């Protein structure tokens, strides 16, 4: 809608509490550890720069939000959620 964007990702980040702070850390699920690290860093930089809303697996509720950056670390800023019943 307009200039709004949403990137729905799967396994860019497996463990939010670790890999936003240390995007260079991988897990055994990363078949190609170096490629996974480079991809994670590139995607995180891109969504910070473009202020792209993200959504996906392995993110805290509500699973939608933005990525923020401070020095070399990132953080997930969840979108405010309200129940409209």
N, C-alpha and C positions, 0 to 999 in steps of 0.2 A: 504494500500500500504506500504509494508515494515514494519517499526515500527510505522507508523502514525496510529492514532486512532481517531474516531469521535463518541462521545456519543450524540445522539439526545434525549433530555429530553422534557417532557411535562410540568408538573406543579411543578417541584422541586422548582423553584422561580416564584412567581406570580407577584411580584413588584420589579423589578431590583433595583430601587433607594433606597428601604428600606431593602430588605432581603439579599443583598450581604453584606451590612454594619452590619446588625443585623439578622443573620440567625436564631436566636431564636424567632424572631417575626413571628407570624402566621397570618392567615386571616380566616374569617368565612368559606372559602372553604376547610380548613383543617378539615376533619371530625374527625380525631384523632390527636389532636394538638400536643401531646407529641411525637407520632410516626412521624409526619410530621417534627417536629423540629429535631429529631434525624436523620431521613433520609436525610434531607437537609444538615445538618452538615457533615454527613458521605460522601455524594456524593461530596460536595464542597472540603473536605479534599482529597478525592481520585483523583479528576481531577487536583487539584493543584500538588499533589505529583507525579502523572504520566504524568503531562503536556499534558493531553488529550484535544483535541479540542472539544468544545461543540457547539451544535446548538439546537435551539428550540424556542418554543413560549415564549413570554413575555421578549424577549431580544431585545435591540436596534439594529437597522439596522447595519450590514447585517444579524444579528441573528446567526452569527458564530464567534467564538473566543476562548479565553482561560480565565481561572480564575486565578487571582493572589491573594496572601494573604499578609497582613501586620498586625502583632499582631493577634488580634482576628477577624479582619474584612477581607472581601473578596472584590474583584472588578472584573467586567467584562471588559476584554480587547478585543474589537472587532477586528476581522481580517480585514486587509486593503482590501478595495474593489475597484476594477477598472472595468470600463465598457470596454469590448473588443468587439466593434461592427465591 
